[in-house]
Amino acid sequence: MEAEQTRPPTLTEAIVPIAALMILVAASYYLFGDMSISGPTQVALVLAAMIGVLVGRRCGHTLEELNAAAVASVSSGIGAIFILFAVGALIGTWAMSGTLVAMVYYGLQLLSPNYFYATAALMTAVVSASIGTSWTTVGTVGIGLMGISQSMGLDPAITAGAVISGAYFGDTSSPVSDTANLAAGVTGTKLYHHLFETALISGLALAITLVAFWTLGSPGHFDPIDTTAKIVGAFRITPWLFLPLILVALLAFFKFPPFTAIFGGALAGGLLAVIVAPDRVITFAGGTEDVPAGVALLKGTWLALASGYKSTTGIAALDQLASRGGMASMLDTIWLVIAALAFGGIVEKAGVLERVIRPVIDAVKSTGSLIASLVASVFATNIVTGDQYIALVMPARMFKPAFAERGYDPVVLSRTVAASATPSSALIPWNSCGAYMAATLGVATFHYAPYAIFNYTVPLLTILLAYAGRRMFRTSGTSQPTPVQ
């Protein structure tokens, strides 16, 4: 039987593939810089996966079992892969229709460099809290804010950090967030009890984040007249261009699947381009008098969905802003996600994570060290598996008996995993979330990570709360938890 043939890895065996991953990824970034995610990091992940296979074989697992684990892990990420394709398509058609440019046009008139970063974080926080998803928020409002930042000459890394910080506020504390519901479900916590506790920490972290971004503003006067004049000269700007954005927001609010909402917005952008700028679509398609207009319009829209839009206004800054998107633009990111998930599936099957985390659980003594160990384990799982859902579920299940033995209410566990698994996923380049954010916003993860202030403030506040002994509820004979004195 398999249980008799296999054994858990030793601690040394468990550390080997994790250490190999970190060394190979670091070498990739050292040798290739930002270009590392265009292939070298993927190779590093595949090599680390092969080392994981060797460890799994030493522990008695067959190649067929390890292969099946890798395939199953990659299969779990198919939803994220299709969302990436949808975002690429959306960016392409929104660039062609003028939706992205319209967002920049109106944003330049309303925003100032003095408070832009703080405003970007606040705007995305409100949107994400409403629709419950960081991915959709970043893929719509976030893209527009990046364009505004570019036109103002602001730092793209800080802007991306602000956008991501706000987007993850809703992902941790919105009642319609899938990760919030998962955290409550896997720990056996009532959803609104979990949300209330999470919102207290997330709200404080957001306040700290907004203050930090306010201080990072760029004092000075910015006159948008020249830029907006160029935009009006090349694009027909009208509020109607926001219809695809409104459609995506409505679909997300009514809990349509993310792929459906985002790809629906992409199709709406293509249709809008055909209506408001048919000449632009025909020109992009390379249409001639010999080709019927309807065929050229279809071809142009199809091209924008597949390979993105290329602007030819002759204004360099504007063409750079409006030339982007397409499903093809996401292929490097998808390759990265597949390689990371394959590695995660192999090491999970080999028992690497459980072997590394179990001694940590057994060693903790104080409340603070228990919470800190859980946060560290979640972050390590995010690094190793490349998937925020695995990082949320697996440590929660492993730590659940330890929390129960010490008499802590399940909400303490759910609050901790939610505050660490979801935000930290965006800080890891090969994690599906980090890869998505980098591909969508056009800023490497290593560049924006120092400015994703909310994403590391939330887990740090969670640890500080534990060491301070605040809101560390214990179960009692009643149905209501009582705080630790």
VOLOLO-930710 format. One line per 4 residues: number of its first residue (from 1); for each residue x, y, z of C-alpha. Coordinates in pm, 1 decimal, m for minus. Last residue first. Example, Ala and Ser with C-alpha at 12.3 -4.5 7.8 and 13.67 -1.06 7.14 Angstrom:
BEGIN
2> 1367.0,m106.0,714.0 | 1230.0,m450.0,780.0
end
This chain:
BEGIN
485> m720.5,3944.5,3022.7 | m794.6,3741.2,2713.0 | m1120.4,3840.9,2548.6 | m1433.2,3632.4,2589.2
481> m1594.8,3456.8,2297.8 | m1973.8,3429.2,2278.2 | m2152.2,3096.5,2252.6 | m2109.8,3034.5,2622.3
477> m1892.0,2777.1,2793.1 | m1585.7,2969.8,2691.6 | m1375.8,3023.1,2382.2 | m1082.2,3258.7,2397.3
473> m1049.4,3588.7,2216.3 | m716.2,3752.4,2141.6 | m863.1,4100.0,2095.5 | m549.6,4262.6,2238.3
469> m269.5,4064.3,2400.0 | m4.5,4316.5,2299.5 | 197.9,4036.4,2139.9 | m111.8,3930.5,1948.5
465> m196.9,4281.3,1828.9 | 162.6,4328.3,1714.6 | 138.2,4012.6,1502.8 | m184.3,4125.4,1337.6
461> m38.6,4472.0,1284.0 | 253.6,4314.1,1097.2 | 14.8,4106.0,884.7 | m183.4,4417.8,784.1
457> 118.9,4647.1,731.8 | 271.8,4412.4,474.6 | 1.0,4441.8,211.4 | m107.9,4791.9,312.1
453> 230.3,4937.4,220.7 | 253.3,4799.0,m131.8 | 533.8,5053.7,m178.0 | 826.3,4818.5,m112.7
449> 655.2,4559.2,m339.3 | 625.0,4790.2,m641.9 | 974.0,4734.3,m781.9 | 1021.4,4366.8,m691.1
445> 681.4,4294.1,m844.1 | 780.4,4442.3,m1179.0 | 556.6,4725.3,m1301.1 | 332.0,4698.4,m1610.5
441> 7.8,4732.8,m1414.6 | m159.2,4419.1,m1549.1 | 152.1,4202.7,m1580.9 | 293.5,4298.3,m1242.0
437> m40.2,4256.8,m1064.8 | m106.6,3920.1,m1228.1 | 237.8,3781.5,m1147.0 | 204.9,3889.1,m784.8
433> m137.6,3727.8,m761.2 | m37.8,3400.1,m931.1 | 268.8,3379.8,m707.5 | 583.8,3397.9,m916.1
429> 667.1,3758.7,m829.2 | 578.8,3735.9,m456.8 | 443.6,4054.9,m294.3 | 86.9,4013.5,m424.0
425> 40.7,3692.1,m225.4 | 124.3,3879.1,95.9 | m215.2,4053.5,102.4 | m430.4,3737.4,81.4
421> m236.2,3496.6,300.3 | m147.8,3729.1,590.9 | m456.0,3914.3,707.7 | m687.0,3630.3,605.4
417> m474.4,3374.0,789.5 | m474.7,3586.2,1105.0 | m843.5,3678.1,1108.6 | m945.2,3315.8,1052.5
413> m726.3,3192.2,1338.3 | m844.1,3455.5,1585.9 | m1201.6,3399.4,1466.9 | m1171.8,3031.8,1563.1
409> m1178.1,3128.9,1934.3 | m857.8,3044.4,2115.1 | m852.4,2769.7,2377.4 | m484.1,2674.7,2357.2
405> m573.7,2328.8,2228.9 | m810.9,2486.6,1971.3 | m539.3,2716.0,1836.9 | m295.1,2424.7,1806.2
401> m562.8,2206.0,1642.4 | m630.4,2477.8,1379.4 | m264.2,2537.0,1293.9 | m241.1,2270.0,1021.5
397> m585.0,2345.9,876.0 | m520.6,2720.6,862.6 | m171.1,2658.5,723.9 | m321.3,2461.5,430.4
393> m625.3,2675.9,351.6 | m487.1,3029.8,316.2 | m157.6,2949.8,146.8 | m339.0,2703.4,m80.4
389> m578.6,2982.8,m175.8 | m298.0,3235.0,m222.2 | m115.7,3022.6,m481.2 | 253.9,3022.7,m567.5
385> 308.0,2699.0,m374.0 | 647.8,2776.7,m220.0 | 627.2,3151.4,m171.3 | 262.7,3158.2,m61.3
381> 336.5,2868.0,170.9 | 626.6,3063.3,322.1 | 398.6,3364.1,377.2 | 137.9,3145.8,545.3
377> 402.6,2983.1,764.0 | 540.7,3323.2,865.4 | 191.9,3446.7,958.7 | 125.7,3127.0,1154.9
373> 458.6,3153.7,1335.2 | 390.6,3516.8,1426.5 | 48.6,3420.7,1563.8 | 190.3,3140.2,1776.9
369> 490.3,3351.1,1882.7 | 260.7,3622.6,2009.6 | 42.4,3381.3,2200.8 | 344.4,3228.5,2372.8
365> 491.3,2877.4,2348.9 | 562.2,2787.3,1988.9 | 785.8,2485.9,1929.7 | 526.4,2228.9,1819.5
361> 383.9,2463.1,1556.2 | 728.7,2541.1,1415.4 | 818.7,2172.3,1411.8 | 509.0,2107.4,1193.0
357> 581.4,2382.3,938.3 | 884.1,2232.6,762.5 | 754.6,1875.9,743.0 | 406.5,1997.2,644.3
353> 552.9,2203.3,362.9 | 771.6,1927.5,220.3 | 510.7,1652.3,225.1 | 611.8,1516.2,m116.4
349> 264.1,1592.0,m248.7 | 296.2,1954.6,m137.6 | 641.1,1977.3,m293.8 | 506.7,1853.3,m628.1
345> 193.7,2067.8,m633.9 | 386.1,2383.6,m548.8 | 640.7,2325.9,m826.1 | 361.5,2275.2,m1079.8
341> 184.9,2586.3,m950.6 | 496.9,2797.8,m997.3 | 561.2,2671.5,m1351.2 | 199.6,2732.8,m1455.1
337> 196.5,3082.6,m1301.4 | 518.7,3182.7,m1479.2 | 395.8,3056.9,m1815.7 | 74.8,3253.6,m1758.6
333> 280.5,3565.6,m1690.0 | 485.6,3520.3,m2006.3 | 164.5,3463.8,m2204.8 | m17.7,3772.9,m2075.9
329> 65.6,4007.6,m2365.0 | m78.4,3751.7,m2607.5 | m426.3,3807.4,m2466.5 | m412.4,4166.4,m2585.7
325> m303.6,4480.7,m2406.9 | m106.9,4790.3,m2495.5 | m56.1,5089.8,m2717.9 | m268.0,5372.3,m2571.5
321> m20.7,5515.8,m2320.7 | 285.3,5478.4,m2543.1 | 93.3,5630.4,m2832.7 | m1.8,5925.1,m2613.7
317> 355.6,5991.0,m2504.6 | 488.0,5960.4,m2860.2 | 226.2,6173.5,m3034.1 | 212.4,6033.2,m3390.3
313> m144.7,5916.9,m3338.2 | m56.3,5557.8,m3427.4 | m185.7,5356.4,m3132.0 | m116.6,4982.5,m3125.6
309> m398.7,4776.9,m2976.1 | m359.1,4434.0,m2820.0 | m265.1,4092.6,m2960.2 | m580.1,3883.3,m2930.9
305> m858.2,4115.4,m2819.0 | m724.9,4409.2,m3020.0 | m683.3,4183.8,m3325.1 | m1043.6,4063.0,m3303.9
301> m1168.6,4419.7,m3278.7 | m970.3,4517.7,m3587.4 | m1082.0,4212.5,m3781.8 | m1448.8,4266.0,m3703.0
297> m1428.4,4630.7,m3804.8 | m1243.0,4536.1,m4124.8 | m1509.7,4276.8,m4211.2 | m1788.2,4528.9,m4157.5
293> m1609.4,4788.2,m4367.3 | m1587.1,4552.9,m4665.2 | m1225.7,4497.3,m4779.5 | m1121.2,4621.7,m5124.1
289> m1123.2,4983.8,m5005.9 | m851.8,4896.5,m4760.1 | m844.5,4789.8,m4396.0 | m518.4,4754.3,m4209.6
285> m707.5,4632.4,m3901.7 | m578.7,4930.2,m3703.7 | m709.0,5163.9,m3973.3 | m1051.0,4995.7,m3963.6
281> m1067.8,5024.6,m3583.5 | m965.9,5391.3,m3589.3 | m1219.9,5467.3,m3860.4 | m1492.4,5295.5,m3657.7
277> m1431.8,5521.9,m3355.3 | m1751.2,5566.0,m3152.9 | m1952.3,5258.1,m3255.1 | m1679.6,5006.7,m3344.8
273> m1478.6,5115.4,m3040.8 | m1784.2,5065.8,m2820.2 | m1825.1,4711.0,m2949.7 | m1461.0,4633.7,m2870.8
269> m1489.8,4783.6,m2523.1 | m1808.4,4587.6,m2456.9 | m1625.8,4269.6,m2559.2 | m1349.2,4347.8,m2310.0
265> m1600.3,4433.6,m2037.5 | m1767.6,4097.3,m2090.6 | m1419.9,3946.2,m2065.8 | m1379.9,4108.4,m1726.3
261> m1719.1,4017.4,m1584.0 | m1726.0,3664.6,m1724.9 | m1370.6,3593.1,m1611.2 | m1443.0,3730.2,m1265.1
257> m1751.0,3507.6,m1217.3 | m2070.1,3715.0,m1185.9 | m2117.1,3825.4,m828.2 | m2376.1,4100.2,m880.6
253> m2115.9,4359.2,m786.4 | m1869.2,4209.5,m1034.8 | m2121.2,4232.7,m1319.0 | m2204.0,4590.2,m1220.2
249> m1839.2,4696.6,m1200.1 | m1760.5,4534.2,m1534.7 | m2054.1,4710.3,m1700.5 | m1959.8,5045.9,m1549.3
245> m1607.1,5011.3,m1689.5 | m1743.9,4918.1,m2033.1 | m1975.9,5224.2,m2021.5 | m1695.6,5468.1,m1933.3
241> m1649.7,5573.7,m2295.4 | m1997.1,5725.2,m2284.3 | m1846.8,6003.1,m2072.7 | m1705.1,6146.3,m2397.7
237> m1356.8,6197.1,m2538.4 | m1314.2,6158.5,m2914.7 | m947.5,6076.1,m2941.2 | m646.8,6234.8,m3114.2
233> m702.6,6607.7,m3069.7 | m881.0,6559.6,m2739.0 | m579.2,6369.5,m2604.6 | m334.3,6631.9,m2726.0
229> m538.9,6905.9,m2559.0 | m551.9,6700.7,m2238.4 | m172.6,6685.2,m2230.3 | m121.2,7056.2,m2292.8
225> m387.3,7160.5,m2043.1 | m276.2,6926.7,m1762.7 | m81.3,7188.3,m1566.5 | 92.2,7031.6,m1269.3
221> 205.5,7246.5,m980.5 | 436.9,7106.7,m719.4 | 453.9,6876.4,m421.9 | 510.3,6512.2,m522.4
217> 313.5,6295.3,m282.2 | 501.1,6041.5,m67.9 | 373.9,6202.4,253.3 | 16.4,6139.8,141.8
213> 114.6,5783.1,55.0 | 225.7,5718.2,412.2 | m86.5,5876.6,560.1 | m304.6,5666.2,330.4
209> m122.0,5347.1,427.8 | m151.5,5413.3,799.8 | m526.2,5465.4,757.1 | m547.7,5149.2,543.1
205> m368.2,4947.1,812.2 | m610.3,5075.8,1076.9 | m906.3,4978.9,858.6 | m755.0,4639.3,778.4
201> m706.8,4563.6,1148.5 | m1060.4,4655.5,1249.2 | m1202.0,4515.6,925.8 | m1061.1,4171.1,1000.4
197> m1241.2,4150.1,1334.0 | m1570.7,4264.1,1183.5 | m1528.8,4042.8,879.1 | m1469.2,3730.3,1088.7
193> m1776.8,3795.5,1303.3 | m1965.8,3863.5,982.3 | m1861.3,3532.4,829.7 | m1920.6,3307.2,1129.4
189> m1600.3,3114.0,1187.7 | m1545.8,2744.8,1111.6 | m1179.4,2787.0,1017.6 | m1209.9,2680.4,651.7
185> m1534.1,2874.2,607.4 | m1422.6,3206.3,753.1 | m1101.8,3211.3,549.6 | m1291.6,3101.6,237.5
181> m1550.2,3378.0,277.6 | m1276.7,3637.7,313.5 | m1093.2,3488.3,15.0 | m1404.5,3505.2,m203.7
177> m1467.3,3869.7,m120.4 | m1838.5,3962.3,m117.9 | m1841.4,4046.5,254.0 | m1548.9,4287.0,195.6
173> m1264.6,4286.9,449.0 | m955.8,4119.9,303.3 | m1015.7,4163.2,m70.4 | m1156.7,4509.0,m9.3
169> m832.0,4633.7,143.3 | m637.7,4442.6,m119.9 | m730.4,4689.1,m393.9 | m619.4,4988.0,m188.1
165> m269.6,4856.0,m136.7 | m248.2,4735.9,m496.6 | m327.9,5080.8,m636.5 | m88.4,5252.7,m395.7
161> 194.0,5010.3,m472.6 | 133.4,5051.2,m846.6 | 152.4,5429.0,m805.5 | 473.4,5400.7,m604.4
157> 629.9,5181.7,m874.1 | 504.0,5405.8,m1156.1 | 676.5,5715.6,m1007.9 | 494.2,6026.4,m1126.4
153> 536.7,6203.1,m1460.8 | 182.6,6337.1,m1456.1 | 94.4,6150.8,m1777.9 | 238.2,5829.8,m1634.1
149> 38.2,5868.2,m1314.9 | m280.7,5918.2,m1514.6 | m208.2,5601.5,m1711.8 | m139.2,5403.8,m1395.0
145> m468.2,5531.6,m1252.7 | m652.0,5403.6,m1559.9 | m498.9,5058.5,m1523.6 | m592.0,5046.4,m1156.7
141> m955.3,5134.2,m1222.9 | m1000.3,4829.7,m1446.5 | m759.9,4537.4,m1402.2 | m658.6,4651.9,m1052.6
137> m1018.7,4650.1,m929.9 | m1097.5,4323.1,m1109.8 | m799.6,4152.4,m947.4 | m854.3,4301.3,m602.4
133> m1200.8,4152.8,m570.7 | m1482.2,4227.7,m328.3 | m1701.7,4443.5,m553.2 | m1778.1,4730.0,m316.4
129> m1473.8,4697.5,m90.4 | m1258.6,4676.2,m403.2 | m1402.0,5001.2,m538.8 | m1361.9,5191.2,m211.9
125> m1005.8,5066.1,m159.3 | m917.9,5140.9,m522.5 | m1023.5,5502.3,m478.0 | m844.3,5538.3,m142.3
121> m513.8,5402.9,m271.9 | m527.2,5621.6,m583.0 | m618.1,5924.0,m372.4 | m319.5,5867.9,m143.8
117> m87.8,5840.8,m444.7 | m237.6,6145.4,m618.6 | m222.4,6387.4,m325.1 | 30.6,6647.6,m434.5
113> 43.1,6510.7,m791.5 | m308.8,6652.4,m838.2 | m629.2,6484.7,m946.6 | m952.0,6603.6,m1106.4
109> m848.3,6734.5,m1448.4 | m582.0,6469.5,m1505.4 | m829.7,6201.6,m1401.5 | m1077.8,6311.8,m1665.9
105> m827.3,6265.9,m1945.6 | m662.2,5955.1,m1798.8 | m993.1,5772.1,m1767.7 | m1080.4,5888.8,m2118.0
101> m750.0,5747.8,m2248.7 | m829.8,5408.7,m2099.9 | m1179.6,5410.2,m2248.9 | m1050.1,5526.5,m2588.2
97> m1205.1,5240.3,m2785.7 | m865.3,5101.7,m2889.7 | m709.6,5111.5,m2542.5 | m1025.1,4964.3,m2391.3
93> m1014.6,4688.5,m2654.1 | m657.5,4586.8,m2573.0 | m681.5,4628.2,m2196.4 | m989.4,4407.0,m2188.4
89> m822.8,4132.6,m2394.0 | m525.1,4122.6,m2159.7 | m760.0,4118.5,m1861.9 | m953.5,3825.8,m2009.9
85> m636.3,3624.1,m2072.2 | m529.8,3681.8,m1712.1 | m875.4,3575.7,m1595.0 | m836.4,3257.0,m1800.0
81> m509.5,3181.0,m1621.7 | m662.5,3248.5,m1279.3 | m939.2,2997.4,m1348.8 | m688.5,2741.5,m1475.0
77> m500.0,2763.3,m1146.1 | m643.5,2448.7,m988.3 | m544.8,2261.0,m1304.1 | m181.6,2353.1,m1242.9
73> m203.0,2191.2,m899.5 | m371.8,1881.2,m1039.5 | m106.3,1847.7,m1309.2 | 175.8,1879.0,m1055.8
69> 11.9,1623.1,m825.1 | m44.3,1383.6,m1117.2 | 322.4,1410.7,m1210.6 | 422.2,1338.1,m852.2
65> 198.2,1033.2,m841.9 | 322.7,906.4,m1179.9 | 683.6,960.5,m1077.5 | 622.6,733.9,m780.9
61> 637.8,853.6,m421.0 | 875.8,666.7,m190.3 | 1035.0,948.6,9.2 | 1344.5,943.9,m210.3
57> 1112.2,983.7,m511.1 | 955.6,1293.3,m354.9 | 1298.5,1444.9,m292.8 | 1394.1,1383.1,m655.9
53> 1063.7,1533.8,m770.6 | 1128.4,1842.9,m558.9 | 1463.4,1882.1,m735.6 | 1270.5,1866.0,m1063.8
49> 1034.8,2135.3,m932.7 | 1333.4,2356.0,m846.3 | 1453.6,2320.6,m1206.9 | 1105.1,2410.2,m1334.0
45> 1087.6,2712.0,m1101.9 | 1429.6,2837.0,m1214.4 | 1327.2,2795.4,m1579.8 | 1019.5,3009.2,m1512.8
41> 1241.2,3266.4,m1344.8 | 1460.1,3279.7,m1657.4 | 1168.4,3316.2,m1900.5 | 1012.9,3662.2,m1921.6
37> 1004.2,3694.7,m1542.1 | 1382.1,3745.7,m1538.1 | 1358.5,4046.7,m1767.7 | 1333.0,4270.9,m1461.6
33> 1691.3,4186.8,m1370.3 | 1851.9,3914.5,m1584.2 | 2154.0,3786.9,m1391.4 | 2063.3,3892.8,m1038.0
29> 1692.2,3817.6,m1088.1 | 1767.0,3466.6,m1211.4 | 2022.9,3408.9,m938.4 | 1765.7,3506.1,m675.7
25> 1512.9,3271.7,m836.5 | 1764.9,2986.9,m838.0 | 1873.1,3041.3,m478.1 | 1516.2,3071.8,m345.6
21> 1393.7,2766.1,m533.4 | 1694.2,2556.0,m434.0 | 1639.6,2647.5,m68.9 | 1278.4,2533.1,m93.0
17> 1377.6,2214.7,m277.2 | 1645.2,2128.3,m14.0 | 1454.5,2226.4,303.5 | 1227.1,1923.9,296.9
13> 1515.3,1681.3,253.0 | 1698.2,1837.1,547.6 | 1385.7,1819.5,765.4 | 1342.0,1454.9,673.5
9> 1074.5,1379.0,419.4 | 761.9,1194.8,531.2 | 753.1,827.9,431.6 | 607.6,630.6,141.6
5> 584.4,257.8,82.6 | 360.2,165.5,375.2 | 103.3,443.8,310.2 | 109.3,361.1,m63.6
1> 0.0,0.0,0.0
end
